[in-house]
Amino acid sequence: MRKACKHNFPSMIFLFILLMLWQLGAMEVNAAYILPTPVQIIKKLWELRVALLTVHLPATMLVTAVGLLISLILGLGLAILMDARPFCQKALYPIVVASQTIPTTAIAPLFVLWFGYGIWSKVLVTVLITFFPITITVYDGLKSAKVEMTELLMTYGATKRDLFFKIKVPCTLPYFFSAVKMAIPMSIIGAAIGEWLGAQSGLGYFSRRMMTQLDGAGVFAPIVLLSAVAMLAVFAITMLEKKVVRWRGEV
């Protein structure tokens, strides 16, 4: 615990300085409906804790979890397929890249029209944002397997299954965890965007509702809560990575 605190001490100091500058700047502007102070946001979080933690946060986390799960399945499947079949790589890679040129805020209202205000319109926005980094990063991990190691195992009669699980999977694990750490914040952002554009619950919906009431602290409170959840999730994945990928950093 002491080692973790010492490691994160510079970032904590930098964050404290940013919060102080924010506090002073917001006090100078003196317009809470535009730029609330961190203290006002914390007070608003406490006032709205019941609604945020029992209604809107679970709704957003459900969308995030479902969208991230689908993105993982889709991303891993596409990456393995492109690695195994060069023809599929040539056919699918440009489409995967082109999918990221679609403006999310432009297509999200269409998802609402097609699927209504239920969970699936938000899930599709989340998948559209998150499956790309998973696919590309895992594909790069599969391609990082050393050719000489593969050839050595083939000389001993290794099958394609052996090569995949003995060489490619260990080489890809660090890339996979990096992809997940990138995808978690992006999935939360996707869920919030979907809720902002059309929903009946969720932190994105709540933030938009507070904006219509010119409640600056109420707009920022769900955003701060989302950031905290994203940081905790990434921290948990980092701890899991250290347990699973023990060989990372070794020569």
C-alpha positions as CSV (number, residue, x, y, z in Angstrom):
1,M,0.0,0.0,0.0
2,R,2.8,2.4,0.9
3,K,4.6,1.5,-2.3
4,A,1.4,2.3,-4.3
5,C,1.0,5.6,-2.6
6,K,4.6,6.5,-3.2
7,H,4.3,5.5,-6.9
8,N,1.2,7.7,-7.4
9,F,2.4,10.6,-5.3
10,P,3.4,12.8,-8.3
11,S,0.0,12.3,-10.0
12,M,-1.8,13.2,-6.7
13,I,0.2,16.4,-6.4
14,F,-0.5,17.3,-10.0
15,L,-4.2,16.6,-9.6
16,F,-4.3,18.7,-6.4
17,I,-2.8,21.6,-8.3
18,L,-5.3,21.3,-11.1
19,L,-8.2,21.2,-8.7
20,M,-6.9,24.3,-6.9
21,L,-6.6,26.1,-10.2
22,W,-10.1,25.0,-11.1
23,Q,-11.4,26.2,-7.8
24,L,-9.8,29.6,-8.1
25,G,-10.8,30.0,-11.7
26,A,-14.4,29.1,-11.0
27,M,-14.6,31.5,-8.1
28,E,-13.2,34.2,-10.3
29,V,-15.8,33.5,-13.0
30,N,-18.5,33.3,-10.3
31,A,-21.1,31.7,-12.6
32,A,-21.9,28.2,-11.2
33,Y,-24.2,27.4,-14.1
34,I,-21.2,27.7,-16.5
35,L,-18.3,26.6,-14.4
36,P,-19.0,25.2,-10.9
37,T,-16.2,24.8,-8.4
38,P,-15.0,21.3,-7.3
39,V,-16.5,22.0,-3.9
40,Q,-19.9,22.7,-5.4
41,I,-19.7,19.5,-7.5
42,I,-18.8,17.4,-4.5
43,K,-21.7,18.9,-2.5
44,K,-24.0,18.1,-5.5
45,L,-22.7,14.6,-5.6
46,W,-23.6,14.1,-2.0
47,E,-27.0,15.7,-2.4
48,L,-27.9,13.4,-5.3
49,R,-26.1,10.3,-4.1
50,V,-29.2,8.2,-3.8
51,A,-30.5,8.9,-7.3
52,L,-27.1,8.7,-8.9
53,L,-25.9,5.5,-7.1
54,T,-29.1,3.5,-7.1
55,V,-30.8,4.5,-10.4
56,H,-28.6,6.1,-12.9
57,L,-25.2,4.6,-12.2
58,P,-26.5,1.0,-12.5
59,A,-28.2,1.8,-15.8
60,T,-25.0,3.2,-17.3
61,M,-22.9,0.3,-16.0
62,L,-25.4,-2.2,-17.5
63,V,-25.0,-0.6,-20.9
64,T,-21.2,-0.4,-20.5
65,A,-20.9,-4.0,-19.4
66,V,-23.1,-5.4,-22.2
67,G,-21.4,-3.2,-24.8
68,L,-17.9,-4.0,-23.6
69,L,-18.7,-7.8,-23.6
70,I,-20.0,-7.7,-27.2
71,S,-17.0,-5.6,-28.2
72,L,-14.6,-8.1,-26.6
73,I,-16.2,-11.0,-28.4
74,L,-16.4,-9.2,-31.7
75,G,-12.9,-7.7,-31.5
76,L,-11.2,-11.0,-30.5
77,G,-13.1,-12.9,-33.2
78,L,-12.1,-10.4,-35.9
79,A,-8.5,-10.3,-34.8
80,I,-8.1,-14.1,-34.7
81,L,-9.9,-14.4,-38.1
82,M,-7.7,-11.7,-39.7
83,D,-4.5,-13.4,-38.3
84,A,-5.6,-16.8,-39.5
85,R,-6.8,-15.8,-42.9
86,P,-4.8,-13.2,-44.9
87,F,-7.7,-12.9,-47.3
88,C,-10.0,-11.9,-44.4
89,Q,-7.4,-9.4,-43.2
90,K,-7.4,-7.7,-46.6
91,A,-11.2,-7.7,-46.7
92,L,-12.0,-6.7,-43.1
93,Y,-9.2,-4.4,-42.0
94,P,-10.3,-1.4,-44.2
95,I,-13.9,-1.9,-43.0
96,V,-12.8,-1.9,-39.4
97,V,-10.8,1.3,-39.9
98,A,-13.7,2.9,-41.9
99,S,-16.1,2.2,-39.0
100,Q,-14.2,4.7,-36.9
101,T,-14.8,7.5,-39.4
102,I,-18.5,7.5,-38.6
103,P,-19.5,10.4,-36.4
104,T,-20.9,8.9,-33.3
105,T,-23.1,11.8,-32.4
106,A,-24.6,11.7,-35.9
107,I,-25.5,8.0,-36.0
108,A,-26.5,7.6,-32.3
109,P,-29.9,9.3,-32.9
110,L,-30.5,6.8,-35.7
111,F,-30.0,4.0,-33.3
112,V,-32.6,5.5,-31.0
113,L,-35.0,5.7,-34.0
114,W,-34.3,2.1,-34.9
115,F,-34.2,0.5,-31.5
116,G,-36.1,3.0,-29.3
117,Y,-35.0,4.3,-25.9
118,G,-34.2,0.8,-24.5
119,I,-30.7,-0.5,-23.7
120,W,-29.8,-1.7,-27.2
121,S,-29.5,1.7,-28.9
122,K,-26.9,2.7,-26.2
123,V,-25.2,-0.7,-26.5
124,L,-24.7,-0.2,-30.2
125,V,-23.1,3.2,-29.7
126,T,-20.7,1.6,-27.1
127,V,-19.8,-1.3,-29.4
128,L,-19.2,1.1,-32.3
129,I,-16.7,3.1,-30.2
130,T,-14.9,0.2,-28.4
131,F,-14.5,-2.8,-30.7
132,F,-11.9,-1.0,-32.9
133,P,-9.1,-0.7,-30.4
134,I,-9.7,-4.2,-29.2
135,T,-9.6,-5.6,-32.7
136,I,-6.5,-3.7,-33.9
137,T,-4.5,-4.1,-30.7
138,V,-5.2,-7.8,-30.3
139,Y,-4.4,-8.3,-34.0
140,D,-1.0,-6.6,-33.6
141,G,-0.4,-8.9,-30.6
142,L,-1.1,-12.0,-32.6
143,K,1.3,-10.7,-35.3
144,S,4.0,-10.0,-32.7
145,A,4.7,-13.7,-32.2
146,K,8.3,-14.4,-33.1
147,V,8.7,-16.4,-36.4
148,E,11.7,-18.3,-35.1
149,M,9.8,-19.6,-32.1
150,T,7.0,-20.7,-34.4
151,E,9.4,-22.4,-36.8
152,L,11.1,-24.2,-33.9
153,L,7.9,-25.7,-32.5
154,M,6.9,-26.7,-36.0
155,T,10.1,-28.7,-36.3
156,Y,9.0,-30.7,-33.3
157,G,5.7,-31.5,-34.9
158,A,3.5,-28.8,-33.3
159,T,0.0,-28.4,-34.7
160,K,-1.7,-25.0,-35.4
161,R,-3.6,-25.4,-32.1
162,D,-0.3,-25.8,-30.3
163,L,1.2,-22.7,-32.0
164,F,-1.8,-20.7,-31.1
165,F,-2.0,-21.5,-27.4
166,K,1.8,-21.9,-26.8
167,I,3.1,-18.9,-28.8
168,K,0.4,-16.5,-30.0
169,V,-1.8,-16.4,-26.8
170,P,1.1,-15.6,-24.4
171,C,2.5,-13.0,-26.9
172,T,-1.0,-11.4,-27.2
173,L,-1.9,-11.2,-23.5
174,P,-0.1,-7.9,-22.8
175,Y,-1.7,-6.4,-25.9
176,F,-5.1,-7.7,-24.8
177,F,-4.9,-6.1,-21.4
178,S,-3.8,-2.8,-23.0
179,A,-6.8,-3.0,-25.3
180,V,-9.2,-3.6,-22.4
181,K,-7.7,-0.7,-20.5
182,M,-8.3,1.5,-23.5
183,A,-11.8,0.1,-24.1
184,I,-13.2,0.6,-20.6
185,P,-13.1,4.4,-20.6
186,M,-14.3,4.4,-24.2
187,S,-17.2,2.1,-23.4
188,I,-18.3,4.4,-20.6
189,I,-18.0,7.4,-22.9
190,G,-20.1,5.5,-25.5
191,A,-22.8,4.7,-23.0
192,A,-22.9,8.3,-21.7
193,I,-23.2,9.6,-25.3
194,G,-26.0,7.2,-26.1
195,E,-27.8,8.2,-22.9
196,W,-27.3,11.9,-23.6
197,L,-28.9,11.6,-27.0
198,G,-31.8,9.4,-26.0
199,A,-32.6,7.6,-22.8
200,Q,-34.9,7.5,-19.8
201,S,-32.2,6.8,-17.2
202,G,-28.4,6.8,-16.8
203,L,-25.7,9.2,-15.9
204,G,-25.6,10.7,-19.4
205,Y,-29.4,11.3,-19.4
206,F,-29.1,12.8,-15.9
207,S,-26.4,15.2,-16.9
208,R,-28.4,16.4,-19.9
209,R,-31.5,16.9,-17.7
210,M,-29.4,19.0,-15.3
211,M,-28.2,21.1,-18.3
212,T,-31.8,22.0,-19.2
213,Q,-32.1,23.3,-15.6
214,L,-28.9,25.3,-15.9
215,D,-27.5,23.4,-12.9
216,G,-23.7,23.4,-13.6
217,A,-22.8,21.3,-10.6
218,G,-25.5,18.8,-11.5
219,V,-24.1,18.5,-15.0
220,F,-20.6,17.8,-13.7
221,A,-21.6,15.5,-10.9
222,P,-22.4,12.5,-13.1
223,I,-19.3,13.1,-15.2
224,V,-17.1,13.0,-12.1
225,L,-18.8,9.8,-11.0
226,L,-18.2,8.3,-14.4
227,S,-14.5,9.3,-14.3
228,A,-14.1,7.7,-10.8
229,V,-15.7,4.5,-12.0
230,A,-13.5,4.3,-15.1
231,M,-10.3,4.9,-13.1
232,L,-11.3,2.2,-10.6
233,A,-12.1,-0.3,-13.4
234,V,-8.8,0.4,-15.2
235,F,-6.9,0.0,-11.8
236,A,-8.6,-3.4,-11.3
237,I,-7.6,-4.5,-14.8
238,T,-4.0,-3.4,-14.2
239,M,-3.9,-5.4,-11.0
240,L,-5.3,-8.4,-12.8
241,E,-2.7,-8.0,-15.6
242,K,0.1,-8.0,-13.0
243,K,-1.2,-11.3,-11.7
244,V,-1.6,-12.9,-15.1
245,V,1.2,-11.5,-17.2
246,R,4.0,-12.2,-14.8
247,W,6.7,-12.3,-17.6
248,R,6.1,-8.7,-18.8
249,G,9.3,-6.7,-18.6
250,E,11.5,-9.7,-18.4
251,V,14.4,-10.1,-20.9
